[in-house]
Amino acid sequence: MGAIDLHAHPLPGIDDGPPDVAAALALAAAASADGTEAIVATPHVSERYPTRAVDMAAGVEVMTPELARAGVPVRVLPGAEVALTQVSTLDEGELGRLTLGGGPYLLVESPLTSAAGDFEVVIHDLLGRGFRLVLAHPERCPAFQREPDRLRRLVVAGVLCSVTAGALTGRFGGNVQRFTRRLLSDQLVHNVASDAHDTTRRPPALRSCLAEAERQVPGISAVGEWLTEEVPAAILAGDPVGFPPPLPRPRRRRRRLAFAGWRSRGGS
């Protein structure tokens, strides 16, 4: 089974992802080469990019035959990355058309500014309205970095966390990398996604990132299938997601016994 990328920007000319179909095909081909079999298209729904469901659906409709013609074995599924500041501008029907793969889960963007305020109110309102939520890149949210318990309380309330693969390898700096490791150690991570925008600066790398991160986060490869295959499949199917498994503890190296001089002390 291949990986399922729950958060990426592969649609041409919609947001800050690929500018045209050729670039979108290159992104999808790179994802396939990395072992990804399906990408959920999650264009920004924000003040800068006020994408609507009809725009996202049109982009998916364009890319599906283009991928088939190009022989790229990747499925593109509908979705969106919804800024919390935009939730009040969207009615129930529009939000329902922006869910991941058409299921019950909505991907909402963790605020990337330090002046985000009490954004949990919006999250709890969405939960109360029946939406299941996945938080995009909580590791890059200043509010969570300052107060990790804010994130922990949301997870206890049923919110899932999707971290960016590049954060594991230092793509967003050392502070984000260390906080990502902490979230993994605290079992607050349910998914790893690429948040891909192109093939170079923000590539669609999942499995290769996990392999590279093994040096900094020993044991992460052992839970890679859960993070990139099992959980995304459950989210798309609307099934419950279990508690994140702990990272396997690294094996302790045996200390070698010092035999120097042993024979001179009567050994044979």
C-alpha positions in Angstrom: 0.0 0.0 0.0 1.2 3.5 -0.8 1.2 6.6 1.4 -1.8 8.9 1.4 -0.8 12.6 1.6 -3.6 14.3 3.6 -2.3 17.9 3.1 -0.8 19.2 -0.1 -1.4 21.9 -2.7 -1.2 20.1 -6.1 -3.9 22.0 -8.0 -2.7 24.3 -10.8 -3.4 28.1 -10.6 -5.6 28.0 -7.5 -3.4 29.2 -4.6 0.4 29.2 -3.9 0.8 25.8 -5.3 1.9 24.9 -8.9 1.1 27.7 -11.4 0.1 25.5 -14.3 -0.8 21.9 -15.2 2.8 21.0 -16.2 4.1 22.0 -12.7 1.2 20.2 -11.1 2.0 17.0 -13.0 5.7 17.3 -11.9 4.6 17.6 -8.3 2.4 14.5 -8.6 5.1 12.5 -10.3 7.6 13.4 -7.5 5.0 12.3 -5.0 4.6 9.0 -6.8 8.3 8.4 -6.9 8.4 8.9 -3.2 5.8 6.2 -2.6 2.6 8.2 -2.4 -0.5 6.8 -4.1 -3.1 9.5 -3.2 -3.0 13.2 -2.6 -5.8 15.1 -1.0 -5.8 18.5 -2.6 -6.1 21.1 0.2 -5.9 24.6 -1.4 -6.0 27.5 1.0 -9.3 28.9 2.0 -8.0 32.2 3.5 -8.2 35.9 3.1 -5.4 35.8 0.6 -6.8 32.8 -1.3 -10.6 32.8 -0.8 -11.0 29.4 -2.6 -14.4 28.0 -2.7 -15.5 24.4 -3.1 -16.5 24.8 -6.8 -12.9 26.1 -7.6 -11.3 23.1 -5.8 -13.6 20.6 -7.5 -12.8 22.1 -10.9 -9.1 21.7 -10.2 -9.5 18.1 -9.2 -11.6 17.5 -12.4 -8.8 19.0 -14.5 -6.0 17.0 -12.9 -7.6 13.6 -12.9 -7.5 13.0 -16.7 -4.2 14.9 -17.0 -2.6 12.4 -14.6 -4.1 9.5 -16.5 -2.7 10.8 -19.8 0.7 11.4 -18.3 0.8 7.9 -16.8 1.3 9.2 -13.2 -0.3 6.7 -10.8 -1.5 9.1 -8.2 -5.1 9.9 -7.3 -6.1 13.4 -6.4 -8.9 13.8 -3.9 -10.9 16.8 -2.9 -10.3 18.8 0.3 -9.2 22.2 1.6 -7.1 23.9 4.3 -9.5 26.2 6.0 -8.2 29.2 7.9 -10.0 29.6 11.2 -10.5 33.3 10.4 -12.6 32.3 7.4 -15.0 29.8 9.1 -17.6 32.5 9.9 -17.8 33.4 6.2 -18.7 29.9 5.1 -22.1 28.3 5.5 -22.7 24.7 6.6 -23.0 23.5 3.0 -19.8 25.1 1.8 -17.8 23.7 4.8 -19.3 20.2 4.1 -18.0 20.4 0.5 -14.5 21.2 1.7 -13.9 18.2 3.8 -11.1 15.7 3.2 -12.2 13.3 0.5 -15.8 14.2 1.0 -15.8 12.6 4.5 -16.6 14.0 7.9 -13.1 15.4 8.6 -12.2 19.1 7.9 -8.6 20.3 7.7 -8.2 23.6 9.6 -5.0 25.6 9.6 -3.2 26.2 12.9 -2.6 30.0 13.2 1.0 30.9 12.1 0.9 34.4 13.8 1.7 35.1 17.5 -1.4 37.3 17.7 -4.0 34.6 16.9 -6.0 35.1 20.1 -8.5 32.6 21.5 -8.9 30.6 18.3 -10.0 27.5 20.2 -13.5 29.0 20.3 -13.8 28.5 16.6 -12.5 24.9 16.9 -15.0 24.0 19.6 -17.8 25.6 17.6 -16.9 23.4 14.6 -16.8 20.3 16.8 -20.2 21.2 18.3 -21.6 21.4 14.7 -20.6 17.8 14.0 -17.3 18.3 12.1 -14.4 16.1 12.9 -11.2 18.2 12.7 -7.6 17.7 11.7 -5.2 20.5 12.6 -2.6 21.3 9.9 1.0 22.0 11.0 0.4 22.6 14.8 4.2 22.4 15.2 4.6 25.7 13.4 2.0 27.5 15.6 3.5 30.1 18.0 0.6 29.7 20.4 1.2 26.0 20.7 4.9 26.4 21.0 4.4 28.8 23.9 1.7 26.8 25.6 1.7 23.1 24.5 -1.2 22.4 26.9 -3.5 24.4 24.6 -2.8 21.7 21.9 -3.1 18.9 24.4 -6.5 20.0 25.4 -7.7 20.1 21.8 -6.4 16.6 21.3 -8.3 15.4 24.4 -11.4 17.1 22.9 -11.0 14.9 19.8 -9.0 17.0 17.4 -6.3 15.2 15.3 -2.8 16.6 14.6 -1.1 16.5 11.2 2.5 17.6 11.2 4.5 18.5 8.1 7.2 16.0 7.1 9.7 18.7 6.4 9.5 19.8 10.0 11.1 16.5 11.1 14.2 17.2 9.0 14.6 20.9 10.0 13.1 22.5 6.9 11.4 25.1 9.1 14.2 25.6 11.5 15.6 24.1 14.6 12.9 25.3 17.0 10.1 23.8 14.9 12.1 20.6 14.5 12.6 20.3 18.3 8.9 21.0 19.0 7.8 18.4 16.4 10.0 15.8 18.2 8.3 16.8 21.5 4.9 16.4 20.0 5.8 12.9 18.8 7.3 12.0 22.1 4.1 13.2 23.9 2.0 11.1 21.5 0.1 14.1 20.1 0.8 13.4 16.4 -1.7 11.4 14.3 -0.5 12.0 10.8 2.5 13.2 8.8 1.7 15.1 5.5 3.9 16.9 3.0 2.2 20.3 2.7 3.8 20.2 -0.7 3.6 23.3 -2.9 6.3 22.4 -5.6 9.0 20.0 -6.3 12.0 21.8 -4.8 11.3 24.3 -2.0 8.2 22.4 -0.6 8.4 19.0 -2.2 5.8 16.1 -1.8 8.2 14.0 0.3 6.8 11.7 2.9 8.6 8.4 3.1 12.0 10.0 2.2 11.5 12.5 5.0 10.7 9.8 7.5 13.8 7.9 6.5 15.9 11.0 6.8 14.4 11.9 10.2 15.3 8.5 11.6 18.6 9.9 12.6 17.1 12.7 14.7 14.0 10.8 15.8 15.0 7.1 16.3 12.1 4.8 15.8 9.9 7.0 13.7 10.2 4.7 10.7 8.6 2.0 12.7 5.4 4.1 13.1 5.6 5.6 9.6 2.9 3.2 8.1 0.5 4.3 10.9 1.2 8.0 10.3 1.1 8.0 6.5 -1.2 5.1 5.5 -3.4 3.7 8.3 -4.5 7.1 9.8 -5.2 8.8 6.4 -7.2 5.9 5.2 -9.3 6.0 8.4 -9.8 9.7 8.1 -11.0 9.4 4.5 -13.3 6.6 5.4 -14.7 8.5 8.4 -13.5 5.8 10.8 -12.2 6.5 14.3 -8.5 7.0 14.7 -6.8 5.3 17.6 -4.4 6.7 20.1 -0.9 7.5 18.6 1.5 4.7 19.3 4.7 5.5 21.2 7.9 5.8 19.4 10.0 2.6 19.9 12.7 3.0 22.4 16.2 2.9 20.7 18.2 -0.1 21.6 20.9 0.5 24.2 24.4 -0.4 23.0 26.2 -3.0 25.0 29.3 -1.8 26.5 32.3 -3.8 25.4 34.3 -5.4 28.1 37.9 -4.4 28.2 40.1 -7.4 27.7 43.3 -5.6 27.4 45.9 -7.2 29.7 43.5 -10.1 30.6 46.0 -12.7 29.5 48.8 -11.1 31.4 46.7 -11.5 34.6 46.5 -15.3 34.2 43.9 -15.8 31.5 44.3 -18.7 29.1 
